[in-house]
């Protein structure tokens, strides 16, 4: 009991000291006419904002560098009722008065924006500018707020997140040619219809977690059913982009923000000059679905850029990068042809390319179903940060070459343990005129910043074999007729 009393006595003594010290602080308020406020920025900027959807909150800090507290007489947001809302240290309103900032302290000012959905299409995208005005005694300050708004077409509606909707046109065509961008909500199933996306279109997908009667799953999914077809007609001058609807710069490189595009058996995808960003898997290609990619890129995915199961895929001049799993995961056989492609599989533990010719029927793979594989890679770069960037799994263990028929020609690869005796020591019998590189070899201009164009000393320059009918690169630049470069980019001499 005595020990407890002494213990509590110490606490009381410390509390008295604490109160005494704080009671001695200068609690005075500056009466200077000119109050030198300092701000963390002079312009509060919102990126493109879709109508009625609002945006992420933006904030700034207001600093008092004086040794006395200051009173800001009022903080006012002009014309706030039309677009912007403001909150100052927990208090909301268009005009907030008598805001105190302690000596050598600061406060937060938060702002949010919502765009008028009835703005005429001719005014979209449009810029909205307002001021936050600060008055402290005789000192006046203003901070500019800028937001770029944009009208959009919501598919099916902006209230359709976590729902499943069907686009059907009786084996006809649906063309998304509205001048506004399109925003997809929930899961959109394309059934008995060819969806055509013209050049230059921006397609955005609203992701997030869906909690429904079906369970909890990732929202934002485009599904092609058996008679569904997706045709994307981007051009080098006017490419098409399919990405997250979070347009703030901090979301540009964030992986896994929406589910991706699923191609079910019997469906078809034909994409030209198309960029897919920020999904879980860029393209999931199920049995016998046909995919043709020409000058496309798939990046910033939390899973593979392409995950296929007995698919039929042709890709030319295409880039696959910053993927959280295998760059290309080609499973359960299928037919694959990749020419002048770059797979840059950095910052993960999986390979740039994974090939196999079977699938497990049960979880422990005690029952396996085989399926023949035919894969061709010509003038491709398959690299990453690991010692092996190619993984091969042949259920026949080399006993039947026709069942695991793969061939690489004039490619740049990274392999090491793959060549060991118990793996695939004869790999280079199937990798003709390939170059096995390491991290010290010059290759890309700036891989750390996702620029996979070729460096001036790149080992890929002039090392490809010219292929008939492929005369340009990913950007539409002409390829050298005699000595083209390996990968999706042709170095511009």
Phi, psi and omega per residue, in radians:
X1 nan -0.682 -3.139
X2 -1.112 -0.702 -3.141
X3 -1.073 -0.713 3.134
X4 -1.108 -0.740 3.141
X5 -1.092 -0.760 3.119
X6 -1.109 -0.700 -3.140
X7 -1.079 -0.837 3.135
X8 -1.165 -0.569 3.101
X9 -1.075 -0.689 3.100
X10 -1.090 -0.772 3.137
X11 -1.043 -0.763 -3.121
X12 -1.118 -0.732 3.133
X13 -1.080 -0.757 3.124
X14 -1.108 -0.677 3.130
X15 -1.112 -0.714 3.129
X16 -1.099 -0.753 3.114
X17 -1.076 -0.764 -3.132
X18 -1.040 -0.828 -3.123
X19 -1.130 -0.705 -3.124
X20 -1.092 -0.800 -3.132
X21 -1.073 -0.765 -3.093
X22 -1.281 -0.461 3.101
X23 -1.239 -0.311 -3.141
X24 -1.513 -0.127 -3.120
X25 -1.172 2.606 3.117
X26 -1.274 1.996 -3.095
X27 -1.788 0.283 -3.060
X28 -1.336 2.754 3.139
X29 -1.978 2.351 -3.123
X30 -1.120 2.331 3.080
X31 -1.875 0.177 3.107
X32 -1.028 2.506 3.126
X33 -1.253 -0.630 3.128
X34 -1.820 1.914 -3.108
X35 -1.706 2.024 -3.066
X36 -1.448 1.349 3.079
X37 -1.287 2.592 3.101
X38 -2.167 2.494 -3.051
X39 -2.116 2.581 -3.128
X40 -1.249 -0.347 3.084
X41 -2.789 2.842 -3.139
X42 -1.827 -0.174 3.097
X43 -2.434 2.204 3.089
X44 -1.696 1.962 -2.957
X45 -1.966 2.287 2.990
X46 -1.863 2.452 3.048
X47 -1.357 -3.020 -3.119
X48 -0.925 2.319 -3.089
X49 -2.156 2.279 3.121
X50 -1.375 2.557 -3.085
X51 -1.034 2.382 3.106
X52 1.203 -0.096 -3.054
X53 -1.631 -0.411 -3.110
X54 1.382 -2.706 -3.104
X55 -2.804 3.082 2.997
X56 -1.168 2.626 3.133
X57 -1.280 2.454 3.051
X58 -1.953 2.677 -3.110
X59 -2.484 2.785 2.993
X60 -2.443 2.817 3.121
X61 -1.977 2.488 3.066
X62 -1.975 2.155 -3.030
X63 -1.868 2.448 2.946
X64 -1.930 1.909 -3.101
X65 -1.611 0.075 -3.137
X66 -1.413 2.849 3.074
X67 -1.529 0.127 3.049
X68 -2.191 2.715 3.054
X69 -1.194 2.710 3.071
X70 -2.232 2.684 3.067
X71 -1.987 2.138 2.991
X72 -1.525 2.013 -3.048
X73 -1.018 -0.787 3.054
X74 -2.756 2.605 3.012
X75 -2.107 2.074 -2.981
X76 -2.268 2.351 3.092
X77 -1.767 2.006 -3.080
X78 -1.395 2.499 -3.119
X79 0.892 0.741 -3.012
X80 -1.241 -0.474 -2.979
X81 -1.159 -0.361 -3.065
X82 -1.461 -0.690 -3.034
X83 -2.311 -0.762 -2.916
X84 -1.854 2.712 2.995
X85 -2.276 2.645 -3.021
X86 -2.331 2.565 3.068
X87 -2.443 2.231 -3.128
X88 -2.040 1.908 3.126
X89 0.833 0.764 3.062
X90 1.672 -0.133 3.125
X91 -1.856 2.176 -3.101
X92 -1.721 2.657 3.074
X93 2.670 2.923 3.106
X94 -1.440 -0.408 3.119
X95 -2.457 2.135 -3.109
X96 -2.157 2.240 -3.002
X97 -1.936 2.738 3.026
X98 0.894 1.026 3.126
X99 -1.604 2.122 -3.089
X100 -1.689 2.369 2.997
X101 -2.118 2.131 -3.118
X102 -1.160 2.884 3.123
X103 -0.995 2.336 3.113
X104 0.895 0.751 -3.109
X105 -2.313 -3.034 -3.103
X106 -2.645 2.896 3.042
X107 -2.300 2.811 3.060
X108 -1.774 2.474 2.966
X109 -2.103 2.132 -3.119
X110 -1.890 2.565 3.089
X111 -2.417 2.596 3.094
X112 -2.400 2.665 -3.076
X113 -2.286 2.541 2.980
X114 -2.341 2.341 -3.065
X115 -1.644 2.497 3.132
X116 -1.132 2.084 -3.095
X117 -1.238 -0.269 -3.086
X118 -1.660 0.116 3.111
X119 -1.069 2.377 -3.099
X120 -1.071 2.520 -3.116
X121 -0.999 -0.600 -3.120
X122 -1.105 -0.350 3.138
X123 -1.698 0.196 -3.093
X124 -2.065 2.245 0.015
X125 -1.294 2.599 -3.137
X126 -2.304 2.754 -3.114
X127 -1.897 2.384 3.125
X128 -2.045 2.238 3.140
X129 -2.251 2.270 3.066
X130 -2.423 3.000 3.108
X131 -2.114 2.548 2.847
X132 -1.765 2.093 -3.067
X133 -1.794 2.317 3.140
X134 -2.039 2.302 3.059
X135 -2.226 2.099 3.101
X136 -2.246 1.805 -3.005
X137 0.976 -2.102 3.141
X138 -1.601 0.057 -3.088
X139 -1.659 2.301 3.121
X140 -2.119 2.349 3.105
X141 -2.323 2.722 3.032
X142 -2.511 2.475 3.091
X143 -2.047 2.234 3.139
X144 -1.413 2.365 2.987
X145 -1.937 2.258 3.121
X146 -2.148 2.385 3.035
X147 -2.487 2.389 3.045
X148 -1.772 2.042 -3.117
X149 -1.780 2.803 -3.129
X150 -2.694 2.242 3.012
X151 -1.179 2.700 -3.106
X152 -2.597 2.777 2.998
X153 -1.723 2.151 -3.104
X154 -1.726 2.247 -3.066
X155 -2.032 2.050 -0.161
X156 -1.334 -0.635 3.039
X157 -2.561 2.939 -3.140
X158 -1.283 -0.135 3.125
X159 -1.765 0.286 -2.992
X160 -1.786 0.266 3.102
X161 -1.127 2.575 -3.124
X162 1.158 0.347 3.084
X163 -2.065 2.911 3.076
X164 -2.023 2.195 3.127
X165 -2.236 2.780 -3.064
X166 -2.139 2.310 2.997
X167 -1.864 2.020 -3.114
X168 -2.360 2.489 3.136
X169 -2.467 0.552 3.038
X170 0.937 0.866 3.125
X171 1.128 0.347 3.056
X172 -1.713 -2.611 -3.083
X173 -2.237 2.504 3.010
X174 -2.122 2.131 -3.097
X175 -1.910 2.173 3.090
X176 -1.602 1.430 -3.055
X177 -2.003 0.256 3.044
X178 -1.064 2.433 3.139
X179 -1.126 -0.324 3.103
X180 -1.426 2.735 3.027
X181 -1.220 2.822 3.135
X182 -1.870 2.440 3.094
X183 -2.171 2.086 -3.091
X184 -1.667 2.288 3.088
X185 -2.012 2.443 3.099
X186 1.264 -2.643 3.089
X187 -1.823 2.170 3.133
X188 -1.893 2.071 -3.138
X189 -1.765 2.195 3.101
X190 -1.740 1.968 -3.018
X191 -2.170 2.194 3.088
X192 0.922 0.832 -3.045
X193 -2.786 2.529 2.992
X194 -1.813 2.000 3.072
X195 -1.566 2.113 -3.113
X196 -1.917 2.200 3.107
X197 -1.976 1.990 -3.097
X198 -1.251 2.981 -3.141
X199 -1.042 2.583 3.038
X200 1.374 -0.024 -3.082
X201 -1.324 2.595 3.048
X202 -1.942 2.088 3.126
X203 -1.979 2.155 -3.127
X204 -2.030 2.550 -3.097
X205 -2.180 2.245 3.121
X206 -1.510 2.064 -3.102
X207 -1.745 -2.530 -3.103
X208 1.851 -3.069 -3.136
X209 -1.712 2.202 3.095
X210 -1.721 2.267 3.072
X211 -2.096 1.836 -3.065
X212 -2.359 -3.060 3.079
X213 -1.110 -0.369 3.119
X214 -1.391 -0.186 -3.109
X215 2.099 -2.879 3.118
X216 -1.876 2.212 -3.084
X217 -2.678 2.991 3.122
X218 -1.404 2.265 -3.091
X219 -1.518 2.955 3.111
X220 1.451 1.403 -3.035
X221 -2.462 2.325 3.046
X222 -1.934 2.069 -3.046
X223 -2.044 2.232 3.039
X224 -1.760 1.997 3.111
X225 -1.424 -3.057 -2.937
X226 -0.930 -0.741 -3.130
X227 -1.827 0.422 3.124
X228 -1.652 2.530 3.125
X229 -2.451 2.409 3.076
X230 -2.062 2.072 3.128
X231 -2.062 2.084 -3.110
X232 -2.054 2.035 -3.007
X233 -1.841 0.906 3.057
X234 -1.180 2.793 3.060
X235 -2.234 2.939 3.117
X236 -1.062 -0.647 -3.132
X237 -1.379 -0.566 -3.097
X238 -2.336 1.319 -3.139
X239 -1.243 2.913 3.074
X240 -1.855 2.460 3.109
X241 -2.135 2.340 3.036
X242 -2.136 2.011 -2.992
X243 -2.707 3.140 3.087
X244 -1.108 2.719 3.087
X245 -1.556 0.073 3.014
X246 -1.488 1.894 -2.988
X247 -1.766 0.012 3.079
X248 -1.146 2.506 -3.062
X249 -0.943 -0.568 -3.094
X250 -1.195 -0.190 3.112
X251 -1.741 -0.044 -3.035
X252 -1.022 -0.640 -3.045
X253 -1.956 0.201 -3.122
X254 -1.370 2.260 -3.099
X255 -1.489 2.730 2.941
X256 1.186 0.611 -3.112
X257 -1.511 -0.278 3.024
X258 -2.585 2.930 -2.929
X259 -1.247 -0.868 -3.114
X260 2.262 -2.892 -3.118
X261 -1.961 2.153 -3.121
X262 -1.913 2.143 3.127
X263 -1.839 1.878 -3.103
X264 -1.463 2.936 -3.107
X265 -0.926 2.293 3.111
X266 1.556 -0.066 3.138
X267 -1.550 3.037 -3.050
X268 -2.555 2.450 3.081
X269 -2.283 2.291 3.080
X270 -2.306 1.855 -3.067
X271 -2.095 2.372 3.021
X272 -2.240 2.367 3.090
X273 0.785 1.041 -3.102
X274 -2.200 2.409 3.090
X275 -2.024 2.230 3.089
X276 -1.993 2.194 -3.048
X277 -2.329 2.634 2.863
X278 1.266 0.240 -3.112
X279 -1.591 3.079 3.009
X280 -1.307 -0.996 2.974
X281 -2.161 2.339 -3.139
X282 -1.100 -1.077 3.108
X283 -2.255 2.162 2.984
X284 -1.826 2.073 -2.988
X285 -2.037 1.932 -3.085
X286 -1.598 3.059 -2.981
X287 -0.781 2.182 3.056
X288 1.123 0.063 3.001
X289 -1.144 2.492 -3.079
X290 -1.920 2.252 -3.135
X291 -2.269 2.271 3.058
X292 -2.171 2.117 -3.134
X293 -2.066 2.205 3.105
X294 -2.247 2.000 3.139
X295 1.001 0.957 3.140
X296 -2.060 2.827 3.040
X297 -2.436 2.487 3.108
X298 -2.283 2.050 -3.062
X299 -2.501 2.944 3.097
X300 0.974 0.819 3.086
X301 -1.808 2.560 3.102
X302 -1.405 -0.339 3.022
X303 -1.962 -2.556 -3.123
X304 -1.369 2.700 2.989
X305 -1.147 -0.811 3.049
X306 -2.286 2.258 3.013
X307 -2.137 2.034 -3.042
X308 -2.141 2.629 3.039
X309 -2.343 1.757 -3.095
X310 0.995 0.735 3.124
X311 -1.536 3.039 3.065
X312 -2.206 1.846 -2.985
X313 -2.258 2.325 2.981
X314 -2.162 2.244 -3.133
X315 -2.373 2.333 -3.126
X316 -2.325 2.416 3.068
X317 0.912 0.753 -3.042
X318 -2.095 2.681 -3.044
X319 -2.115 2.348 3.098
X320 -2.275 2.094 -2.961
X321 -2.659 2.812 -3.140
X322 0.784 0.954 3.107
X323 -1.785 2.465 -3.063
X324 -1.348 -0.216 3.118
X325 -2.304 -2.612 3.085
X326 -0.972 2.447 3.029
X327 -1.090 -0.964 3.063
X328 -2.135 2.038 3.120
X329 -1.963 1.739 -2.993
X330 -1.942 1.790 -2.942
X331 -1.991 2.847 3.025
X332 0.920 0.768 3.100
X333 1.203 -2.718 -3.100
X334 2.032 -3.087 -3.119
X335 -2.182 2.101 -3.033
X336 -2.341 2.326 3.095
X337 -2.354 2.008 3.136
X338 -2.126 2.192 -3.141
X339 -2.269 2.363 3.131
X340 0.916 0.815 3.130
X341 -1.937 2.659 3.083
X342 -2.115 2.180 3.034
X343 -2.039 1.859 -3.114
X344 -1.865 1.667 -2.961
X345 -1.848 1.149 -3.128
X346 -1.598 2.852 2.993
X347 1.149 0.560 2.955
X348 -2.688 3.069 -3.062
X349 -1.747 0.049 3.138
X350 -1.750 2.979 -3.039
X351 -1.552 2.811 3.057
X352 -1.151 -0.618 -3.098
X353 -2.370 2.248 3.040
X354 -2.212 2.202 3.137
X355 -2.162 2.349 2.939
X356 -2.585 2.940 -3.071
X357 -2.237 0.667 3.124
X358 -2.792 2.963 2.941
X359 -2.506 2.662 -3.136
X360 -1.455 2.297 3.118
X361 -1.413 -0.607 3.102
X362 -2.122 2.873 -2.990
X363 -1.029 -0.684 -3.081
X364 -1.510 0.123 3.125
X365 1.046 0.449 3.053
X366 -1.274 -0.339 3.022
X367 -2.134 2.194 -3.039
X368 -2.243 2.410 3.081
X369 -1.921 2.050 3.139
X370 -1.485 2.783 3.090
X371 -2.754 2.339 -3.048
X372 -1.142 2.540 3.129
X373 -2.022 2.377 2.945
X374 -2.317 1.993 -3.076
X375 -2.326 2.336 3.121
X376 -2.272 2.295 3.082
X377 -2.246 2.126 -3.113
X378 -2.210 2.273 3.099
X379 0.974 0.743 -3.091
X380 -1.934 2.665 3.020
X381 -1.888 2.167 -3.112
X382 -2.252 1.574 -2.988
X383 -2.402 2.986 3.097
X384 -3.089 -2.779 -3.059
X385 -1.754 0.071 3.135
X386 -1.723 2.967 3.140
X387 -1.252 -0.473 3.098
X388 -2.228 2.169 3.112
X389 -2.015 0.232 3.015
X390 -2.292 2.282 3.088
X391 -2.165 2.313 -3.108
X392 -2.203 2.341 3.106
X393 -2.339 1.847 -3.073
X394 -1.918 2.002 -3.094
X395 -1.132 -0.408 3.131
X396 -1.493 -0.131 -3.120
X397 0.935 0.697 3.078
X398 1.490 0.003 -3.084
X399 -1.303 -0.426 -3.096
X400 -2.366 1.680 -3.087
X401 -1.110 -0.506 -3.135
X402 -1.243 -0.358 -3.135
X403 -1.529 -0.334 3.081
X404 -2.333 1.253 -2.979
X405 -1.712 1.637 3.115
X406 -2.174 2.614 -3.133
X407 -2.681 2.311 3.051
X408 -2.060 2.364 -3.141
X409 -2.275 2.256 3.066
X410 0.946 0.826 -3.119
X411 -1.942 2.773 2.992
X412 -1.827 2.188 -3.060
X413 -2.336 2.927 2.964
X414 -2.250 1.946 3.113
X415 -2.456 2.591 3.115
X416 -2.542 -1.377 -3.134
X417 -1.142 -0.365 3.084
X418 -0.996 -0.464 -3.055
X419 -1.541 -0.009 -3.106
X420 -1.194 2.819 -2.985
X421 -1.050 -0.614 -3.116
X422 -1.567 0.141 3.123
X423 -2.006 -1.875 -3.119
X424 -2.314 1.230 -3.084
X425 -1.086 -0.379 -3.140
X426 -1.702 0.393 -3.098
X427 -0.923 -0.744 -3.067
X428 -1.293 -0.096 2.924
X429 -1.233 -0.421 3.109
X430 -1.841 0.024 3.123
X431 -2.128 1.520 -2.976
X432 -1.474 2.263 -3.137
X433 0.984 0.567 3.119
X434 -1.493 2.728 3.086
X435 -2.060 2.092 3.127
X436 -1.599 1.955 -3.019
X437 -1.870 3.003 3.027
X438 -2.331 -3.098 -3.028
X439 -1.119 -0.424 -3.099
X440 -1.399 -0.234 3.134
X441 -1.331 2.373 3.114
X442 -1.260 2.341 -3.090
X443 -2.472 -1.202 -3.044
X444 -1.805 2.766 -3.132
X445 -1.192 -0.811 -3.114
X446 -2.783 1.345 -3.087
X447 -1.114 -0.524 -3.135
X448 -1.087 -0.492 3.119
X449 -1.935 0.434 3.025
X450 1.087 0.543 3.038
X451 -1.825 1.786 -3.060
X452 -1.780 0.329 2.938
X453 -1.181 2.805 -2.975
X454 -1.426 2.398 3.051
X455 -1.214 2.799 -3.101
X456 -1.058 -0.478 -3.136
X457 -1.901 0.359 -3.058
X458 -1.052 2.440 3.112
X459 -1.247 -0.131 -3.134
X460 -1.515 -0.247 -3.058
X461 -1.209 2.273 3.077
X462 1.126 0.321 -3.041
X463 -1.875 0.006 -3.126
X464 -1.545 2.920 3.037
X465 -1.873 2.180 -3.084
X466 -0.991 2.348 3.141
X467 -1.989 2.295 -3.118
X468 -1.008 2.361 3.046
X469 1.463 -0.087 3.110
X470 -1.990 1.694 -2.998
X471 -1.963 -0.085 -3.137
X472 -2.278 2.978 3.124
X473 -1.880 -2.910 -3.102
X474 -0.986 -0.626 -3.093
X475 -1.590 0.001 -3.097
X476 1.551 0.099 3.094
X477 -1.305 2.545 -3.121
X478 -1.200 2.467 3.049
X479 -1.628 2.584 3.066
X480 -1.060 2.266 -3.051
X481 -1.194 -0.517 -3.065
X482 -1.806 -0.737 -3.089
X483 -2.253 1.279 3.109
X484 -1.256 3.012 -3.112
X485 -1.777 2.652 3.093
X486 -1.332 2.484 3.104
X487 1.774 -3.112 -3.025
X488 -1.387 -0.287 -3.119
X489 -1.941 2.392 3.006
X490 -1.695 2.189 3.131
X491 -1.138 2.298 -3.099
X492 -1.626 1.812 -3.080
X493 -1.346 nan nan
